Each structure stands twice: as structure tokens, then as C-alpha cells.
Amino acid sequence: MGMSIGTTALPLVGIELGGTKCVCVLGHGPDAVIVEERVPTTIPAETLPAIRALLDRWYADYGFRAVGIASFGPVDLHPGSPTYGFIKITSKPHWAETDVAGALGGGFGVPVGFDTDVNAAALAEMRWGTGRGLADFAYMTVGTGIGVGLIVGGRPTRGIGHSELGHVRVPRFAGDDFASVCPFHADCVEGLASGSAIKARIGARHLSAIAPDDPVWAPVVDSIATLCHALVCATGPLRIAIGGGVSGGQPHLLPRIEAALIESLHHYLTLPEGPYIVAPALGGQAGPMGALVLAEQAVG
């Protein structure tokens, strides 16, 4: 993962740009956070200047040697592209074609690292959490949407873009005729099994009140296990961490997803000694800590 983050050097800035809030940290790692502040995610013309004002103050008060930005997406991660560092097509109003990296990282004269929120979370778990010692690892978040940070050979995948595994289309669970909440796909994992999908499935009931044996979980477990099957067959991560609000509030889901995955693989592929599907060790701090890793990697 490059040099270790030392506390003798100037600190790093990490920004996790989320759909509802942005978490901004100045520090060196989970046990060395100097200051953390949160900014609501509204529209770019409000949110980005508010974060920039924080960075200006931190730069004056402490100094910093790099900025890392972990953003919701889709984003442009190709450094040669004229829209590198931009949020691209997104269902979040007003954020499409927003130059996030330029607005937040430009002008300080320090390196800027930029990647997806889930890739950053995966890198943080590999540094400090459940992915330590692993070069092939996946971090899945099951919240408002579903995203996967996919690390192969120590690096996030690229190709035509970052992974968009929440939009992998899956066979429907037998008898499930639920209308997908994804505006793009009638049968992708995000549309069928995200927090938004579960809320649509349960109607007026509150998510925290849904019992583990409620039938709503069967198609959710099936869809996520099918996505994990695809991950195992495609890049073979040595472990999959599943975080986000849904799995955090429903701990029974992870062992059920692992059992369904093993049944689905049907002895064709053998998983490492378990548990194979785990909760992230860093919890909600995986994103901002991952942004610090992106900042450190940008230093080189």
C-alpha cells in the first residue's frame, strides 16, 4: 500500500462525498484524526464551497500534504480525460458533470487523489480492517444503493470505468414480481435488494422493525448472494466485506448471504476458510479513512 502513514509528516485531508453528507477529516489514520467535520450534501453550489472553506482553514491552521476525495458516482477516473475528477451521469439532482476534484483539491499545490467512495472504503479496510494482508478484496455497501469497491492485485479495477456491480442484472427469486426501483434496469441487484428497494417492498413498516424471518429477506439474500457468486467467478476476492445501513442493522443477513453463496457455487469453487463474508471493521469510518489512503497514494 505504499509508505505507512506517519505522524511526523504534515497531515492528510480525506473527504468522503456522500449522497446525504460529506465527511471531512484531517489526520493520518483511524487513531490519528486531528479534526473531523461534516457538511450536508445539498447542491454543488452550496456543498463544495462549504467544504472548500474548511480546507482553506485547515491549510492555514495546520497545513496538509495531500487531499484525497472519495466520491459517490459514477465518476471519471481517467487522468487524461478532460472530465477527470468529475461526477458524471447521476440520479442525484444538480450533481451531473460536477468538477469535484478541481473544486476541492485545486489551488493548494498538493497532490490530489480521487476515486469512488466504495473503492476508497475497500482500500481502508485493506489497510486497517478486514482486508489486511489481502491484495484481492471486495467491499460492498448495501444502503440507499448498492456499490462494490473491487480491488484486484492491490489496485481498484479501471477498464472503461470503475466497477458498477450494483447494476449487474440477476435472475429473480422464484415468485418475486417486485418492480425494481432502479430507473435504468428492471432486474439489477440495486433495483431489487438495496435499502431503497427494501423500503419499497415493506411499505409503511420501518426497516428496523422487520424480523429476521420476514419473507422480505429471501429475495434480498438471493440477489446479493448472486452478485457475490459473480464476484467470486470474475475476480475471486479473498474476502468480501459488506457494509452500509442495511447490513449494519440486520446482522443476520451476512451469514445467510454466505450460506446462499456456498449453495450457489455448488462445490465448483472453494472459498477460503471462513467467514468469507464479513462486516467491515471500520464501520462508517471506512469511507473517510479510505479518502486518507487516496491522499497518501497521491503523494507517491
C-alpha positions as CSV (number, residue, x, y, z in Angstrom):
1,M,0.0,0.0,0.0
2,G,3.0,2.4,-0.3
3,M,4.6,4.0,2.7
4,S,3.0,3.8,6.0
5,I,1.1,6.9,7.2
6,G,3.5,8.5,9.7
7,T,2.5,11.2,12.2
8,T,5.7,13.2,11.8
9,A,4.8,14.4,8.3
10,L,2.1,17.0,7.6
11,P,-1.3,15.5,7.9
12,L,-3.6,14.4,5.0
13,V,-7.1,15.5,4.1
14,G,-9.7,12.9,3.4
15,I,-13.2,13.8,2.0
16,E,-15.9,11.3,1.7
17,L,-18.6,12.8,-0.6
18,G,-21.8,11.0,0.1
19,G,-25.4,11.3,-1.0
20,T,-26.6,13.0,2.2
21,K,-23.5,14.2,3.9
22,C,-19.8,14.8,3.3
23,V,-17.3,13.7,6.0
24,C,-14.1,15.7,6.0
25,V,-11.1,14.5,8.1
26,L,-7.6,15.9,8.7
27,G,-5.2,13.4,10.1
28,H,-3.1,10.3,9.5
29,G,-5.4,7.4,10.1
30,P,-8.2,6.0,12.3
31,D,-6.2,6.5,15.5
32,A,-4.7,9.9,14.5
33,V,-7.6,12.1,13.4
34,I,-6.9,15.8,14.2
35,V,-10.2,17.1,13.2
36,E,-13.4,15.8,11.6
37,E,-16.3,17.9,10.3
38,R,-19.5,17.1,8.3
39,V,-21.1,19.1,5.6
40,P,-24.6,18.4,4.3
41,T,-24.8,17.3,0.6
42,T,-27.3,19.6,-1.0
43,I,-26.4,21.2,-4.3
44,P,-22.8,21.6,-5.6
45,A,-23.0,25.4,-5.3
46,E,-23.6,25.1,-1.6
47,T,-21.8,21.9,-0.6
48,L,-18.5,22.4,-2.4
49,P,-17.8,26.0,-1.2
50,A,-18.6,24.9,2.3
51,I,-16.0,22.1,2.1
52,R,-13.5,24.4,0.4
53,A,-13.9,26.9,3.3
54,L,-13.0,24.0,5.7
55,L,-9.9,23.1,3.7
56,D,-8.8,26.7,3.5
57,R,-9.0,27.0,7.3
58,W,-7.2,23.7,7.8
59,Y,-4.5,24.7,5.4
60,A,-3.9,27.9,7.2
61,D,-4.1,26.4,10.7
62,Y,-2.3,23.1,10.2
63,G,-1.1,22.7,6.6
64,F,-1.5,19.4,4.8
65,R,0.4,17.4,2.2
66,A,-2.3,15.9,0.0
67,V,-6.1,15.7,-0.5
68,G,-8.0,12.5,-1.1
69,I,-11.6,12.6,-2.4
70,A,-13.8,9.5,-2.2
71,S,-17.0,10.4,-4.1
72,F,-20.3,8.9,-5.0
73,G,-20.6,8.3,-8.7
74,P,-20.4,7.4,-11.4
75,V,-17.2,9.4,-11.7
76,D,-14.4,9.9,-14.3
77,L,-11.2,8.3,-13.0
78,H,-9.1,8.5,-16.2
79,P,-6.3,11.1,-15.6
80,G,-6.0,12.0,-19.2
81,S,-9.7,12.8,-19.6
82,P,-10.9,16.4,-19.8
83,T,-13.5,15.5,-17.2
84,Y,-11.2,13.7,-14.8
85,G,-12.4,14.2,-11.3
86,F,-16.0,14.9,-12.4
87,I,-19.2,13.2,-11.2
88,K,-20.8,12.0,-14.4
89,I,-24.3,10.8,-15.0
90,T,-26.1,10.6,-11.7
91,S,-29.6,10.4,-10.5
92,K,-28.8,13.0,-7.8
93,P,-30.2,16.3,-9.0
94,H,-27.7,19.0,-10.0
95,W,-24.6,16.9,-9.5
96,A,-24.1,15.5,-13.0
97,E,-20.9,16.9,-14.7
98,T,-19.7,18.5,-11.5
99,D,-15.9,19.0,-11.2
100,V,-15.4,17.7,-7.7
101,A,-11.7,17.2,-7.7
102,G,-11.0,20.6,-9.2
103,A,-13.3,22.4,-6.8
104,L,-11.9,20.8,-3.7
105,G,-8.3,19.9,-4.5
106,G,-7.1,22.6,-6.9
107,G,-5.1,25.6,-5.8
108,F,-3.3,24.2,-2.8
109,G,-0.2,23.0,-4.7
110,V,-0.6,19.5,-3.2
111,P,-1.3,16.1,-4.9
112,V,-5.0,15.1,-5.1
113,G,-6.2,11.5,-5.1
114,F,-9.7,10.7,-6.4
115,D,-11.7,7.5,-6.5
116,T,-15.1,6.1,-5.7
117,D,-16.4,6.0,-2.2
118,V,-16.6,2.2,-2.2
119,N,-13.1,1.8,-3.7
120,A,-11.7,4.1,-1.0
121,A,-13.6,2.1,1.7
122,A,-12.1,-1.1,0.3
123,L,-8.6,0.4,0.5
124,A,-9.2,1.5,4.0
125,E,-10.3,-2.0,5.1
126,M,-7.2,-3.4,3.4
127,R,-5.0,-1.0,5.4
128,W,-6.6,-1.1,8.8
129,G,-9.5,-3.6,8.7
130,T,-10.9,-6.9,7.4
131,G,-8.8,-6.8,4.2
132,R,-5.4,-6.6,5.9
133,G,-2.8,-8.7,4.1
134,L,-5.0,-9.3,1.1
135,A,-4.3,-8.0,-2.4
136,D,-7.7,-9.2,-3.8
137,F,-10.6,-7.9,-1.9
138,A,-14.2,-6.5,-2.3
139,Y,-16.1,-4.1,-0.2
140,M,-19.8,-4.0,-0.9
141,T,-22.1,-1.4,0.5
142,V,-25.9,-2.1,0.8
143,G,-27.5,1.2,1.6
144,T,-29.6,3.6,-0.5
145,G,-27.9,2.0,-3.4
146,I,-25.5,-1.0,-3.8
147,G,-21.9,-0.4,-4.8
148,V,-18.8,-2.5,-4.8
149,G,-15.2,-1.4,-4.3
150,L,-13.3,-4.1,-6.3
151,I,-9.6,-4.4,-5.7
152,V,-7.6,-6.8,-7.9
153,G,-3.8,-7.2,-7.4
154,G,-3.8,-4.3,-4.9
155,R,-5.4,-1.8,-7.1
156,P,-9.0,-0.8,-7.9
157,T,-10.2,-2.0,-11.3
158,R,-10.4,0.5,-14.1
159,G,-11.0,-0.5,-17.7
160,I,-13.8,1.6,-19.3
161,G,-14.5,2.9,-15.8
162,H,-14.8,1.8,-12.1
163,S,-16.9,-1.2,-11.3
164,E,-20.6,-0.7,-11.2
165,L,-21.5,-4.1,-9.8
166,G,-24.7,-2.8,-8.1
167,H,-26.2,-2.8,-11.6
168,V,-25.3,-6.4,-12.5
169,R,-28.6,-8.0,-13.7
170,V,-29.6,-11.1,-11.7
171,P,-32.2,-13.8,-12.1
172,R,-35.2,-13.0,-10.0
173,F,-36.0,-15.0,-6.9
174,A,-38.8,-17.5,-7.7
175,G,-42.2,-15.8,-7.4
176,D,-40.7,-12.3,-6.9
177,D,-42.6,-9.8,-9.1
178,F,-41.4,-6.7,-7.2
179,A,-41.0,-3.6,-9.5
180,S,-37.3,-2.6,-9.5
181,V,-36.5,0.8,-8.0
182,C,-33.6,1.3,-10.4
183,P,-34.6,3.7,-13.2
184,F,-32.2,2.0,-15.6
185,H,-32.7,-1.8,-15.0
186,A,-35.7,-3.9,-14.2
187,D,-33.7,-6.6,-12.5
188,C,-30.3,-5.4,-11.2
189,V,-29.2,-6.0,-7.7
190,E,-29.5,-2.4,-6.7
191,G,-33.1,-2.2,-8.0
192,L,-34.1,-5.4,-6.2
193,A,-32.1,-5.5,-3.0
194,S,-30.8,-2.0,-2.0
195,G,-32.1,-0.2,1.1
196,S,-34.3,1.8,-1.3
197,A,-35.7,-1.4,-2.7
198,I,-36.3,-2.9,0.7
199,K,-38.2,0.2,1.8
200,A,-40.4,0.0,-1.3
201,R,-41.0,-3.7,-0.6
202,I,-42.1,-3.2,3.1
203,G,-44.3,-0.1,2.5
204,A,-45.2,1.8,5.7
205,R,-43.3,-0.6,8.0
206,H,-40.0,0.6,9.4
207,L,-36.8,-1.3,8.4
208,S,-35.6,-1.8,11.9
209,A,-38.9,-3.5,12.8
210,I,-38.6,-6.2,10.2
211,A,-37.9,-9.5,11.8
212,P,-35.1,-11.8,10.6
213,D,-37.6,-14.4,9.5
214,D,-39.7,-11.9,7.5
215,P,-40.2,-13.2,3.9
216,V,-38.9,-9.9,2.5
217,W,-35.4,-11.0,3.2
218,A,-35.4,-14.1,0.9
219,P,-35.2,-12.2,-2.4
220,V,-32.7,-9.7,-0.9
221,V,-30.4,-12.5,0.3
222,D,-30.8,-14.3,-3.1
223,S,-29.9,-11.2,-5.2
224,I,-26.9,-10.2,-3.1
225,A,-25.6,-13.8,-3.0
226,T,-26.0,-13.9,-6.8
227,L,-23.8,-10.8,-7.0
228,C,-21.2,-12.4,-4.7
229,H,-21.3,-15.5,-7.0
230,A,-20.4,-13.3,-9.9
231,L,-17.6,-11.6,-8.0
232,V,-16.1,-14.9,-7.0
233,C,-16.2,-16.2,-10.6
234,A,-14.9,-12.9,-12.1
235,T,-12.0,-11.8,-9.9
236,G,-12.0,-14.2,-6.9
237,P,-11.7,-11.8,-4.0
238,L,-10.1,-13.5,-1.0
239,R,-12.8,-11.9,1.3
240,I,-15.9,-9.8,0.8
241,A,-16.9,-7.2,3.3
242,I,-20.5,-6.0,3.3
243,G,-21.2,-2.7,5.0
244,G,-23.9,0.0,4.7
245,G,-27.0,0.7,6.7
246,V,-28.9,-2.4,5.7
247,S,-26.4,-5.0,6.7
248,G,-25.3,-3.0,9.8
249,G,-28.9,-3.0,11.1
250,Q,-29.6,-6.6,10.1
251,P,-26.6,-8.7,11.2
252,H,-28.4,-12.0,10.4
253,L,-28.0,-11.2,6.7
254,L,-24.3,-11.8,6.3
255,P,-24.2,-15.5,7.4
256,R,-27.4,-16.1,5.3
257,I,-25.7,-14.5,2.2
258,E,-22.6,-16.6,2.7
259,A,-24.7,-19.8,3.1
260,A,-26.6,-18.9,-0.1
261,L,-23.3,-18.2,-1.9
262,I,-21.8,-21.5,-0.9
263,E,-25.0,-23.3,-2.1
264,S,-24.9,-21.3,-5.3
265,L,-21.3,-22.2,-6.1
266,H,-22.2,-25.9,-5.5
267,H,-18.7,-27.1,-4.9
268,Y,-17.4,-25.8,-8.2
269,L,-15.2,-23.2,-6.5
270,T,-13.9,-23.4,-2.9
271,L,-13.9,-20.3,-0.7
272,P,-11.1,-19.6,1.7
273,E,-11.6,-20.5,5.4
274,G,-14.5,-18.5,6.7
275,P,-16.2,-16.4,7.5
276,Y,-15.8,-15.3,3.9
277,I,-18.4,-12.5,4.0
278,V,-17.7,-10.2,6.9
279,A,-18.8,-6.9,8.4
280,P,-16.3,-4.1,7.8
281,A,-14.0,-3.4,10.8
282,L,-14.0,0.3,10.3
283,G,-17.8,0.6,10.1
284,G,-18.9,4.1,8.9
285,Q,-15.3,5.4,9.0
286,A,-14.2,3.2,6.1
287,G,-15.1,5.9,3.5
288,P,-13.3,8.9,5.1
289,M,-10.3,6.7,6.1
290,G,-10.2,5.5,2.6
291,A,-10.0,9.1,1.4
292,L,-6.9,9.5,3.5
293,V,-5.4,6.4,1.8
294,L,-6.2,8.1,-1.6
295,A,-4.4,11.2,-0.4
296,E,-1.3,9.2,0.7
297,Q,-1.2,7.3,-2.6
298,A,-1.3,10.6,-4.5
299,V,1.9,11.6,-2.7
300,G,3.5,8.5,-4.1
